[in-house]
Amino acid sequence: MHISMSKSVTLLALVPLALVLLGGGCQQIYSPTPGATPPESQESASTTANNPTTPGDEFNLVVQVLNPGIVKFTWEAPKDMDPKTETFFLLHSVKPEPLYPDAFWYRRSGVDREGVWGNIPAGKRYFRICEFKDNQCIRYSKVVQSEVQ
C-alpha cells in the first residue's frame, strides 16, 4: 500500500489534534459556572493518598445543596495560608475522609472562595477542601457531611 506524502502529513497533523480533543489520557478537571451541570465525575482509582495535616477550622467550609445534584461550597482562606498557594481542591466521597486524589475532586483557583459543583450523585456525601501546593494537599478542612438529593 502506498500513501502519498500529503496524506502522511495530514495524518501526522491529526494525531496531536486527536490527543487534545480526547484529553491525551489526562484526568478531566471540571471548572463549572454557577448552575452548570458538569460531565459525569469519576472517582480516582489511585491508591496513593497524601498524608493530610491535622484538619482544622481555618477554612470555615460551608456546603449548601442548591438543587438535586448541585452543591455550593464557600470557604475562607486560612490566615496563615502561603500567598504562593495557587489551587484549592474541593473533594467529595461516600467515604468519611475524602483525600486527594482518591476522592472526586474539582480544582479551584487559590483566589477563589466559592464554587458550584453539579452532577453529584444523590445520597450521603462527605465534603472537604484542601490547600494544594508543590503537587500535594498540604492542609485539609474538617469534613462536612451532607445529604444530596
The 8 nearest C-alpha neighbors of each residue, nearest first, counted from 0:
[[1, 2, 3, 7, 6, 4, 5, 10],
 [0, 2, 3, 4, 6, 7, 5, 8],
 [3, 1, 6, 4, 7, 0, 5, 8],
 [2, 4, 6, 5, 7, 1, 8, 0],
 [3, 5, 7, 6, 8, 2, 9, 1],
 [6, 4, 8, 7, 3, 9, 2, 10],
 [5, 7, 9, 3, 4, 8, 10, 2],
 [8, 6, 10, 4, 5, 9, 11, 3],
 [7, 9, 11, 5, 10, 6, 12, 4],
 [10, 8, 6, 12, 7, 11, 5, 13],
 [9, 11, 7, 13, 12, 8, 6, 14],
 [12, 10, 8, 13, 14, 9, 7, 15],
 [11, 13, 9, 10, 14, 8, 15, 16],
 [12, 14, 16, 10, 11, 15, 17, 9],
 [13, 15, 17, 16, 11, 12, 18, 10],
 [16, 14, 18, 17, 13, 19, 12, 11],
 [15, 17, 13, 19, 14, 18, 20, 12],
 [16, 18, 20, 14, 15, 19, 21, 13],
 [19, 17, 23, 15, 21, 16, 20, 22],
 [18, 20, 22, 16, 17, 21, 23, 15],
 [19, 21, 17, 18, 22, 16, 23, 15],
 [22, 20, 18, 19, 23, 17, 24, 16],
 [21, 23, 19, 24, 20, 25, 18, 27],
 [22, 24, 18, 25, 21, 19, 20, 17],
 [23, 25, 22, 26, 21, 18, 27, 19],
 [26, 24, 23, 22, 27, 28, 21, 18],
 [25, 27, 28, 24, 22, 43, 23, 41],
 [26, 28, 25, 29, 22, 40, 24, 41],
 [29, 27, 105, 26, 30, 106, 104, 25],
 [28, 30, 31, 105, 27, 37, 106, 38],
 [29, 31, 28, 32, 106, 105, 107, 37],
 [32, 30, 35, 29, 33, 37, 116, 115],
 [31, 33, 35, 34, 30, 115, 114, 116],
 [34, 32, 115, 35, 31, 114, 116, 71],
 [33, 35, 32, 36, 115, 117, 69, 31],
 [36, 34, 32, 33, 31, 37, 117, 116],
 [35, 37, 117, 118, 34, 38, 31, 116],
 [38, 36, 117, 118, 35, 39, 31, 29],
 [37, 39, 40, 36, 118, 29, 117, 27],
 [38, 40, 37, 41, 118, 119, 36, 117],
 [41, 39, 38, 42, 103, 118, 37, 119],
 [40, 42, 43, 103, 39, 102, 44, 104],
 [41, 43, 103, 102, 44, 101, 40, 104],
 [42, 44, 101, 45, 102, 100, 41, 103],
 [43, 45, 46, 42, 101, 100, 41, 102],
 [46, 44, 43, 47, 101, 100, 48, 42],
 [45, 47, 48, 44, 101, 43, 100, 49],
 [48, 46, 45, 49, 101, 100, 99, 44],
 [49, 47, 46, 50, 98, 99, 101, 100],
 [48, 50, 51, 47, 135, 136, 99, 98],
 [49, 51, 48, 52, 136, 137, 98, 135],
 [52, 50, 49, 138, 139, 53, 137, 136],
 [51, 53, 138, 54, 137, 50, 139, 136],
 [52, 54, 51, 55, 139, 138, 140, 141],
 [55, 53, 140, 139, 141, 52, 138, 56],
 [56, 54, 140, 57, 141, 53, 139, 58],
 [55, 57, 59, 58, 141, 140, 54, 60],
 [56, 58, 77, 55, 59, 76, 140, 75],
 [57, 59, 75, 60, 74, 56, 77, 76],
 [60, 58, 74, 56, 57, 75, 61, 140],
 [59, 61, 74, 58, 73, 62, 140, 72],
 [62, 60, 73, 72, 74, 59, 63, 143],
 [63, 61, 72, 71, 60, 73, 64, 70],
 [62, 64, 71, 70, 65, 72, 61, 145],
 [65, 63, 70, 66, 69, 71, 147, 62],
 [66, 64, 69, 70, 63, 71, 67, 68],
 [67, 65, 69, 64, 68, 70, 148, 147],
 [66, 68, 148, 69, 147, 65, 64, 121],
 [67, 69, 119, 118, 117, 120, 66, 148],
 [70, 68, 117, 66, 65, 67, 116, 64],
 [69, 71, 64, 116, 65, 63, 115, 117],
 [70, 72, 115, 63, 114, 62, 64, 116],
 [73, 71, 62, 114, 113, 61, 115, 63],
 [74, 72, 113, 61, 112, 60, 114, 71],
 [75, 73, 60, 112, 58, 59, 61, 113],
 [74, 76, 58, 59, 112, 77, 60, 73],
 [75, 77, 58, 78, 80, 74, 57, 112],
 [76, 78, 57, 80, 79, 58, 75, 56],
 [79, 77, 80, 76, 57, 75, 81, 58],
 [78, 80, 77, 81, 76, 82, 57, 58],
 [81, 79, 77, 78, 82, 76, 84, 130],
 [80, 82, 83, 84, 79, 78, 77, 132],
 [83, 81, 84, 80, 85, 109, 79, 110],
 [82, 84, 81, 85, 132, 80, 109, 86],
 [85, 83, 82, 81, 132, 109, 86, 131],
 [84, 86, 109, 108, 83, 132, 87, 131],
 [87, 85, 109, 108, 131, 107, 84, 130],
 [86, 88, 130, 107, 131, 129, 109, 106],
 [87, 89, 106, 129, 105, 128, 107, 104],
 [90, 88, 128, 105, 104, 127, 106, 87],
 [89, 91, 104, 127, 126, 103, 128, 102],
 [92, 90, 126, 103, 125, 102, 97, 124],
 [91, 93, 94, 125, 102, 97, 124, 103],
 [92, 94, 124, 125, 95, 123, 91, 97],
 [93, 95, 92, 96, 97, 125, 124, 91],
 [94, 96, 125, 97, 93, 92, 142, 124],
 [97, 95, 94, 98, 142, 125, 92, 126],
 [98, 96, 102, 92, 91, 94, 95, 90],
 [99, 97, 102, 101, 100, 96, 48, 49],
 [100, 98, 101, 102, 48, 49, 97, 136],
 [99, 101, 102, 98, 43, 48, 45, 104],
 [102, 100, 43, 99, 98, 45, 42, 44],
 [103, 101, 97, 92, 42, 98, 100, 99],
 [102, 104, 42, 91, 90, 92, 41, 43],
 [105, 103, 90, 89, 102, 88, 106, 91],
 [104, 106, 89, 88, 29, 28, 107, 90],
 [107, 105, 88, 87, 89, 28, 104, 86],
 [108, 106, 87, 86, 88, 111, 109, 105],
 [107, 109, 86, 111, 110, 85, 87, 106],
 [110, 108, 85, 86, 111, 87, 84, 107],
 [109, 111, 108, 112, 85, 86, 107, 76],
 [112, 110, 108, 109, 113, 107, 114, 87],
 [111, 113, 74, 73, 75, 110, 114, 76],
 [114, 112, 73, 72, 111, 74, 115, 71],
 [113, 115, 72, 71, 116, 73, 112, 33],
 [114, 116, 71, 33, 70, 72, 117, 31],
 [117, 115, 70, 69, 71, 114, 31, 118],
 [118, 116, 69, 36, 119, 37, 68, 70],
 [117, 119, 68, 36, 37, 120, 69, 39],
 [118, 120, 68, 117, 69, 121, 116, 147],
 [121, 119, 68, 118, 122, 147, 148, 124],
 [122, 120, 147, 148, 68, 119, 123, 146],
 [121, 123, 147, 146, 124, 148, 120, 145],
 [122, 124, 146, 145, 147, 93, 125, 121],
 [125, 123, 93, 145, 92, 144, 146, 122],
 [124, 126, 144, 92, 91, 95, 143, 93],
 [127, 125, 91, 143, 90, 142, 144, 124],
 [128, 126, 142, 90, 140, 89, 143, 141],
 [129, 127, 89, 140, 88, 139, 90, 87],
 [128, 130, 139, 88, 138, 87, 136, 131],
 [129, 131, 87, 138, 136, 137, 139, 86],
 [132, 130, 136, 86, 135, 87, 137, 129],
 [131, 133, 134, 135, 84, 136, 137, 130],
 [132, 134, 135, 131, 136, 137, 84, 85],
 [135, 133, 132, 131, 136, 137, 86, 49],
 [136, 134, 131, 132, 133, 137, 49, 99],
 [137, 135, 131, 130, 129, 138, 132, 49],
 [136, 138, 130, 131, 135, 132, 51, 52],
 [139, 137, 130, 52, 129, 136, 51, 54],
 [140, 138, 129, 54, 128, 51, 130, 141],
 [141, 139, 54, 128, 55, 127, 58, 129],
 [140, 142, 54, 55, 127, 56, 143, 139],
 [141, 143, 127, 126, 125, 140, 144, 96],
 [144, 142, 126, 125, 127, 141, 145, 62],
 [145, 143, 125, 124, 126, 142, 146, 123],
 [146, 144, 124, 123, 147, 125, 143, 62],
 [145, 147, 123, 122, 124, 148, 144, 121],
 [146, 148, 121, 122, 68, 145, 123, 64],
 [147, 67, 121, 68, 122, 146, 66, 120]]
